[in-house]
Amino acid sequence: MSFKPGHDGTIALLADGVLAYSLEAEKDSFDRYADVTPSLLLEAAASTDQLPDVVCVSGWAKGFHSADRRLGAGYFGWDGSHTQVERSRFFGHDVQVFSSTHERSHLLSAYGMSPYPQGEPCYALIWEGNIGSFYEISPDLAITRVAEVMEDPGNKYQYIFALADPSAPSVNGGFRFSNAGKLMALAGYADGSGLDDAGREVIEWVLSRRSILLTSPKEELADSPFHDIGVESQALKNLAAHHSAAIFDRFFAVATRTLTKGYPLLIAGGCGLNCDWNTRWRECGLFDDVFVPPCPNDTGSAIGTAVDAQRHFTGSAKITWSVYAGQDFDEDAVVSDMFTELPLDADTLAGLLADDRIIAVGQGLAEIGPRALGNRSLLAAPFRQETRDRLNKIKFREGYRPVAPVCREEDVSRYFDWTGPSPYMLYFQQVTDSRLGAVTHADGTARVQTVRRGDNPLLYDTLGAFARRTGVGVLCNTSLNFPGKGFVNRTSDLVELAVDRGLDGFVAGERLFVRAGR
């Protein structure tokens, strides 16, 4: 049983090499990026059949920043010497307590979840708020840091958004966890203009800073034309694209010089959620393959530390897992007579979606990581830009935020410049079908999820039924949550969201409901 302290708090359990669960504190409508809560611990205890042999704590820091005092094995350290093992008591039973660093949690989560067999050498990239380095993992699991490319790549990436945002807090460089995702969306609106001297000066200044959140308040750039310019200004959108490219180019230059053996690349850390960068790594030609887990950010750290402990005690660093390993949907309330029950089958659901209804889905086990992949999703038809706007209003999101599509894996090349799987919504694809107005971003891309029937039968069959009705096997798929909260995970919250935000219907567990009179 493994605990990730701090933001993105998670409890994960490995049993005989299988991921039994990975329960994230923000899920069930808690605040995004929440710490582990008492209710999460109770849920983990209820989901665990016996007391664990090993209790793990992912290394962390006691405070806001990695520079604060160490918790467990601490934040930094990649090789096998950065582990702690001791005997202790856990609810009256003797256990081993294991801790390894946050850095290793990223490495071991990506390695353990990857499809490559143990013994196959790999390269790894960790880029996140504080760490920006390449590694080599040998057949005997020895980890070597090949190169430290940049301190604070994630913090430096989001800094540009804070610089332009008049509402950004004055402390810690204007940092907010949501800045990075918003900047990625805005970069898609760049008009192709070249980088002027002012933009070049800002980017070079940001990339040169050490411990940027602790040392560099945005007021130091008060004279910059980008200071408080507004996040929807064209100047900021152009700067966002150039800033993103500058960070990637620095890493790519180092990779070209040092990662020359053609091994597959593992990507971990919060920057692994940047679909543009993932696509560029996949297409760069340096690597035999690229793997990004569905939880590359800190939501995967509890899994990574559990994998590290399994390696320590058994020698195995590989696990069997499903992306649907989160909290089970809680049918905790009776649905009011504001809603009428219909048969839950793919044809009925597809008919509602084809009739421009927006339907929420809360079923089965939640997805691990931050992407909704059909079990905690809002689904809609993919055709009209007005549908995207309505979805963003339902979610209280900015109008410039894109909405992702989902399609069956075998159909993806009909609608997008892509072949093969993209099951975790972690890459950009060019949209090749002009009918898909709701899921096409300003730059002509989309962040596609592909689905196989064995992974999610209801979603797969609904896509097929929707294709038979409309001629297009694509749906909008965006996360089911209240603003600033993790996924909805219970009927009572789902009904409240449907009533307050005007949803046309919802799936709650094994039942389908639509608004009476619609």
ZAPA-467554 format. One line per field, with one value per residue (C-alpha): z negated, y negated, x; residue in one letter. Coordinates in steps of 0.001 Angstrom, whole numbers, padded with zeros to 6 digits. Layout:
pz (Z, ...)
py (Y, ...)
px (X, ...)
res (A, ...)
This chain:
pz (000000, 001181, 000207, 002248, -000144, 000871, 003926, 006208, 003098, 003972, 002302, 004480, 003798, 005582, 004866, 006501, 009297, 010086, 009533, 007327, 007130, 007356, 005434, 005954, 003304, 005750, 007164, 005745, 006130, 003746, 004652, 007612, 006587, 003045, 000383, -000933, -003012, -005874, -003611, -001009, -003653, -004755, -001146, -000659, -003848, -002732, 000637, -000889, -001916, -004244, -005959, -003619, -003988, -002926, -003493, -001140, -001302, 001833, 001005, 000769, -000897, -003966, -002338, 000919, 002751, 003257, 001434, -001847, -004478, -003375, -003947, -003717, -001161, 000115, 003534, 005461, 006226, 009012, 008169, 005833, 002900, 002455, 000629, -003006, -004537, -008190, -010373, -011930, -013107, -011078, -012893, -015340, -012754, -011834, -008407, -006313, -005649, -002338, -000955, 002162, 003778, 005768, 008702, 008575, 008271, 011741, 013201, 011715, 012509, 016196, 016255, 014337, 016421, 019773, 022235, 022457, 020704, 017745, 019045, 022120, 021735, 021914, 021869, 019594, 019475, 016334, 016914, 014295, 012033, 010637, 012553, 016197, 016913, 019152, 017768, 018958, 017334, 017848, 018173, 014478, 013499, 012749, 013399, 014703, 015149, 018632, 018513, 016478, 019147, 017234, 013712, 013255, 016822, 015749, 013494, 016238, 018801, 016747, 015763, 019095, 018402, 014945, 016396, 018731, 016279, 014255, 011731, 011047, 007390, 006543, 004589, 005880, 009395, 009910, 009818, 010170, 011174, 013912, 015707, 017765, 019343, 020233, 021834, 023928, 025223, 025987, 027943, 030515, 031374, 032470, 035859, 037008, 036336, 035696, 032287, 031726, 029459, 026515, 026690, 027058, 024036, 021855, 022861, 022294, 018926, 017777, 018940, 017238, 013770, 010905, 008508, 010455, 008105, 005081, 006635, 009481, 008800, 011999, 010884, 011962, 015499, 014827, 017708, 020186, 022782, 021783, 018115, 017361, 021094, 020733, 021451, 024510, 026252, 029562, 028332, 025448, 027718, 030039, 027124, 025693, 028889, 029059, 025344, 025708, 028715, 026936, 024001, 026238, 028478, 025520, 024496, 028061, 028640, 025615, 026621, 030106, 028629, 025796, 026482, 029479, 028906, 030241, 027026, 026302, 024353, 021164, 020364, 016822, 014873, 015322, 018655, 019932, 020154, 022866, 026003, 028363, 026780, 026620, 030315, 031171, 029188, 030911, 034357, 033817, 034989, 032077, 030307, 031119, 029334, 026853, 023830, 021699, 018884, 018283, 014968, 015859, 013340, 009558, 009620, 010716, 007888, 005431, 008115, 008854, 005234, 004904, 008015, 006496, 003287, 005286, 007121, 003802, 002170, 005155, 007999, 010300, 011476, 013844, 013036, 014642, 014619, 016084, 016577, 014841, 011367, 009452, 007127, 007792, 008661, 005570, 006218, 003023, 003862, 005460, 008691, 008512, 010775, 012701, 014698, 016562, 016735, 020133, 021019, 020795, 024072, 026793, 029296, 026836, 025716, 029303, 030238, 027495, 028528, 032192, 031119, 029729, 026101, 023677, 021519, 018446, 017731, 014226, 014278, 012939, 011727, 012300, 014589, 013010, 013947, 015002, 018321, 018421, 020645, 020724, 017129, 015748, 018950, 020570, 024041, 026937, 030726, 032354, 035128, 033965, 032387, 030310, 028634, 027555, 026227, 024288, 022790, 021676, 020092, 018273, 016897, 016216, 018493, 020664, 024207, 025689, 024110, 026617, 026168, 026938, 029254, 028731, 031439, 031886, 032468, 035863, 037052, 035999, 039400, 041005, 039114, 037915, 039217, 036990, 037025, 034103, 030462, 028488, 025463, 022870, 024727, 024583, 028186, 030720, 034088, 037126, 037832, 041417, 041369, 041671, 040032, 036583, 035627, 031894, 031389, 033804, 032072, 033623, 035098, 036683, 034050, 031525, 028512, 029472, 027241, 029059, 027448, 027856, 026947, 024261, 022489, 022316, 023918, 023419, 024935, 027804, 028702, 028397, 030888, 033299, 032887, 033282, 036539, 037890, 037132, 038291, 040508, 038071, 035328, 033135, 029945, 027749, 024486, 021646, 017915, 015595, 012718, 010905, 011470, 009635, 008432, 009292, 011123, 009950, 008318, 006814, 007911, 005587, 007067, 010585, 010126, 008648, 011600, 014099, 012495, 011964, 015345, 017536, 018627, 020809, 019084, 017372, 016789, 013064, 012575, 014662, 015238, 017849, 017056, 019187, 018186, 018035, 020961, 023172)
py (000000, -003252, -006858, -009948, -012957, -016549, -017699, -015010, -012850, -009192, -005766, -002780, 000933, 003583, 007227, 009968, 007651, 006361, 002797, 003389, -000303, -003831, -006150, -009881, -012416, -014872, -012328, -012323, -016120, -017126, -020106, -019541, -018516, -017667, -016004, -012560, -012903, -010769, -009650, -008448, -006410, -004878, -004032, -002428, -000420, 000788, 001839, 003818, 007427, 007807, 005705, 004905, 006442, 003186, -000384, -002933, -006688, -008560, -010985, -014571, -017930, -019475, -022642, -024376, -023710, -020851, -022964, -022537, -019935, -016323, -013952, -010286, -009788, -013330, -014829, -014300, -011222, -008665, -005741, -002812, -004473, -006872, -004407, -003873, -000594, -000048, 002075, 000543, 001275, 000750, 001227, 003566, 005624, 005734, 004222, 003011, -000747, -001703, -005159, -006298, -009690, -011571, -011474, -007664, -007517, -009052, -006741, -003544, -004376, -004863, -001807, 000473, -000464, -000407, 002470, 003205, 006406, 006171, 006417, 004267, 001081, -002213, -005913, -008034, -011701, -013344, -016837, -018344, -021389, -021002, -018232, -018241, -015343, -012347, -008905, -005471, -002336, 000703, 004355, 004898, 001803, -000412, -004030, -006574, -010234, -011017, -014768, -017442, -019707, -022335, -023124, -023820, -023170, -022922, -025954, -027943, -026843, -028071, -031308, -032944, -032505, -034045, -036944, -037874, -037179, -040284, -037993, -035866, -035857, -038059, -035328, -032270, -033617, -033674, -029868, -027965, -024309, -025151, -027620, -025016, -023431, -026828, -027923, -024741, -025581, -029196, -028153, -026617, -030108, -031442, -033146, -032138, -035484, -035438, -036046, -039705, -041074, -041622, -038066, -036655, -038650, -037344, -033719, -033874, -035565, -032929, -029996, -031387, -031681, -029340, -028275, -030561, -030315, -031285, -033937, -035613, -037405, -038499, -042115, -041811, -041953, -044864, -046790, -043972, -044525, -041097, -041966, -041749, -041951, -039547, -035837, -036058, -038696, -037610, -038656, -036174, -033388, -033908, -034081, -030863, -028970, -030300, -029628, -026047, -025487, -026973, -024568, -021539, -022536, -022661, -019140, -017865, -019260, -017375, -014195, -014346, -014487, -011984, -009489, -007746, -004043, -004008, -002674, -003334, -006529, -006648, -010036, -010987, -014147, -016718, -017894, -014444, -015861, -018298, -016646, -018824, -017778, -014093, -014130, -015723, -013059, -010320, -011725, -012846, -009609, -009232, -006390, -002905, -003730, -006247, -005412, -007915, -006431, -007806, -009254, -010835, -013630, -013181, -011054, -008235, -008680, -006306, -003615, -004366, -004047, -000794, 000518, -000535, 001341, 004409, 004213, 003957, 006936, 009241, 008113, 007434, 003897, 004708, 004640, 005540, 002633, 001080, -002618, -001994, -001393, -004350, -004771, -002760, -004842, -005298, -005021, -006879, -008536, -008006, -009978, -012514, -012489, -015398, -012590, -009647, -006306, -004762, -001434, -001681, -000360, -001704, -002370, -004429, -006408, -007011, -008202, -010825, -012020, -012154, -014363, -016903, -015891, -016245, -013127, -012572, -009116, -007911, -004165, -001523, -002358, -005838, -006484, -006962, -010186, -013451, -012423, -011308, -008219, -007262, -006321, -009890, -011781, -014281, -012987, -014954, -015016, -016294, -018501, -022006, -024603, -025617, -022197, -022896, -026291, -024701, -022097, -024820, -026754, -023637, -023206, -026961, -026805, -029545, -029614, -029061, -025595, -022723, -019643, -016246, -013578, -009835, -007176, -003448, -002532, -000958, -004153, -006746, -007113, -007951, -011226, -012044, -011923, -008955, -005175, -002773, -003337, -006581, -005311, -007953, -011226, -012244, -013191, -015753, -014621, -016670, -016556, -015453, -015530, -019004, -017850, -017682, -021331, -020749, -018883, -020744, -023245, -026558, -025012, -022106, -019549, -017414, -015307, -011966, -009041, -005719, -002909, 000862, 002812, 004816, 001606, -000105, 001858, -000787, -003592, -001416, -000174, -003687, -004973, -002226, -002967, -006716, -006017, -004022, -006919, -009847, -008407, -009587, -007422, -010256, -011881, -014782, -013513, -015857, -015301, -015069, -017450, -020574, -023621, -023205, -019699, -016150, -013724, -013327, -009919, -009582, -009788, -012664, -014894, -013788, -014750, -018116, -018820, -017765, -020056, -023063, -022972, -021876, -018468, -016536, -013221, -010955, -007402, -006593, -003165, -000805, -003195, -005893, -008973, -011904, -015081, -014569, -016258, -016254)
px (000000, 001541, 000811, 001635, 001632, 001069, -000871, -002321, -002572, -003125, -003264, -002357, -002267, -000214, -001056, 001017, 002106, -001392, -002615, -005655, -006523, -005152, -007457, -006917, -007877, -009444, -011891, -015429, -015701, -012932, -010730, -008408, -004887, -006077, -003940, -004896, -008070, -009467, -012306, -009787, -007962, -011270, -012109, -008699, -009128, -012569, -011096, -008211, -008836, -005855, -003246, -000361, 003092, 004733, 003559, 005162, 005559, 006572, 009362, 008184, 008859, 007243, 005996, 005190, 008447, 010890, 013501, 011583, 012479, 012405, 009500, 010436, 013211, 012703, 012170, 015422, 017495, 017344, 019623, 019054, 020802, 017883, 015624, 014685, 013460, 012586, 010350, 007265, 003736, 000572, -002752, -001056, 000806, 004477, 005150, 008020, 007950, 009505, 010235, 012038, 012277, 009693, 012105, 012185, 008390, 008125, 010754, 009323, 005691, 006493, 008774, 006429, 003375, 005172, 004648, 008370, 009529, 011851, 015390, 014800, 016853, 014964, 015562, 013397, 012497, 011199, 009955, 007729, 007579, 011097, 012912, 013970, 016364, 017058, 017937, 018968, 017519, 019714, 018584, 019393, 017329, 020313, 019313, 021809, 021028, 022293, 021761, 020032, 018604, 016655, 015582, 011871, 010621, 006985, 007181, 008877, 006310, 003340, 005128, 004260, 000542, 000911, 002899, 000049, -002789, -003815, -005534, -002448, -001356, 001605, 003417, 005312, 005658, 001887, 001840, -001426, -001694, -004197, -001915, -000063, -003134, -004563, -001311, -001247, -004730, -003780, -000674, -003015, -004304, -000894, -001022, 002461, 004103, 007825, 009331, 010172, 012908, 010540, 009277, 012771, 013926, 011073, 011595, 015346, 014836, 012326, 014442, 017530, 016011, 016888, 014105, 011798, 008799, 010876, 013120, 011247, 007953, 006255, 006689, 010321, 008928, 006603, 008162, 007628, 004865, 003503, 002987, -000770, -001513, -004424, -004378, -006614, -004506, -003011, 000421, 000215, -001051, 001916, 004340, 002875, 003667, 007237, 007805, 006579, 008827, 011851, 011516, 011048, 013948, 016350, 015419, 015468, 018952, 020267, 018422, 019935, 023459, 023104, 020275, 021792, 021043, 017472, 015934, 012236, 011536, 009457, 007917, 006902, 006147, 003405, 004818, 003858, 000325, 001472, 000080, 002114, 005393, 004362, 003539, 006866, 008749, 006766, 007555, 011163, 012767, 015199, 013413, 012198, 008931, 007499, 005336, 003444, 001318, -002202, -000990, 002391, 001918, 002003, -001165, 001149, 003650, 001972, 002026, 005680, 006781, 004824, 006587, 009910, 009100, 008050, 011405, 013233, 011537, 010885, 013149, 010159, 009455, 006577, 002862, -000438, -002890, -006014, -006659, -010006, -008553, -009979, -012947, -016105, -019168, -021347, -025089, -025922, -029247, -032621, -033052, -035890, -038914, -037371, -035764, -037272, -035501, -034811, -033201, -029411, -028118, -025856, -028667, -030712, -027673, -026534, -030016, -029960, -026504, -027498, -030406, -027884, -028355, -025433, -025234, -023068, -021675, -020805, -020255, -017893, -014392, -013009, -010071, -006638, -004898, -006551, -008168, -011806, -011907, -015575, -016407, -016539, -017326, -019623, -020535, -022015, -022220, -018993, -020366, -021271, -018983, -021989, -021813, -018228, -019313, -022168, -019831, -017414, -020275, -021452, -017950, -017394, -014341, -012895, -014219, -010758, -010456, -010815, -012997, -011501, -012939, -013247, -013578, -013067, -009428, -010138, -011884, -009320, -007628, -010991, -011189, -007657, -004097, -003257, -003130, -003141, -004023, -004162, -006096, -005205, -005761, -002077, -001240, -002393, -003728, -004644, -008383, -009036, -012871, -014395, -017622, -015992, -016428, -016947, -013655, -011364, -009068, -008055, -004886, -006764, -005759, -007583, -006573, -008092, -008954, -009240, -011206, -011369, -014476, -012702, -011679, -015077, -017950, -020659, -018574, -017346, -020835, -022308, -019731, -020746, -024453, -023794, -021911, -024835, -027185, -025024, -022309, -019605, -018103, -016807, -018127, -017109, -015628, -014758, -014439, -017433, -016743, -017804, -015549, -012254, -013140, -012168, -014451, -018052, -018288, -021758, -025369, -026264, -023551, -024414, -028071, -027053, -024752, -027427, -030026, -027754, -026017, -028909, -027649, -030080, -029478, -026998, -025887, -025656, -024159, -026281, -029211, -029925, -032032, -033239, -035003, -038742, -040438, -037342)
res (M, S, F, K, P, G, H, D, G, T, I, A, L, L, A, D, G, V, L, A, Y, S, L, E, A, E, K, D, S, F, D, R, Y, A, D, V, T, P, S, L, L, L, E, A, A, A, S, T, D, Q, L, P, D, V, V, C, V, S, G, W, A, K, G, F, H, S, A, D, R, R, L, G, A, G, Y, F, G, W, D, G, S, H, T, Q, V, E, R, S, R, F, F, G, H, D, V, Q, V, F, S, S, T, H, E, R, S, H, L, L, S, A, Y, G, M, S, P, Y, P, Q, G, E, P, C, Y, A, L, I, W, E, G, N, I, G, S, F, Y, E, I, S, P, D, L, A, I, T, R, V, A, E, V, M, E, D, P, G, N, K, Y, Q, Y, I, F, A, L, A, D, P, S, A, P, S, V, N, G, G, F, R, F, S, N, A, G, K, L, M, A, L, A, G, Y, A, D, G, S, G, L, D, D, A, G, R, E, V, I, E, W, V, L, S, R, R, S, I, L, L, T, S, P, K, E, E, L, A, D, S, P, F, H, D, I, G, V, E, S, Q, A, L, K, N, L, A, A, H, H, S, A, A, I, F, D, R, F, F, A, V, A, T, R, T, L, T, K, G, Y, P, L, L, I, A, G, G, C, G, L, N, C, D, W, N, T, R, W, R, E, C, G, L, F, D, D, V, F, V, P, P, C, P, N, D, T, G, S, A, I, G, T, A, V, D, A, Q, R, H, F, T, G, S, A, K, I, T, W, S, V, Y, A, G, Q, D, F, D, E, D, A, V, V, S, D, M, F, T, E, L, P, L, D, A, D, T, L, A, G, L, L, A, D, D, R, I, I, A, V, G, Q, G, L, A, E, I, G, P, R, A, L, G, N, R, S, L, L, A, A, P, F, R, Q, E, T, R, D, R, L, N, K, I, K, F, R, E, G, Y, R, P, V, A, P, V, C, R, E, E, D, V, S, R, Y, F, D, W, T, G, P, S, P, Y, M, L, Y, F, Q, Q, V, T, D, S, R, L, G, A, V, T, H, A, D, G, T, A, R, V, Q, T, V, R, R, G, D, N, P, L, L, Y, D, T, L, G, A, F, A, R, R, T, G, V, G, V, L, C, N, T, S, L, N, F, P, G, K, G, F, V, N, R, T, S, D, L, V, E, L, A, V, D, R, G, L, D, G, F, V, A, G, E, R, L, F, V, R, A, G, R)
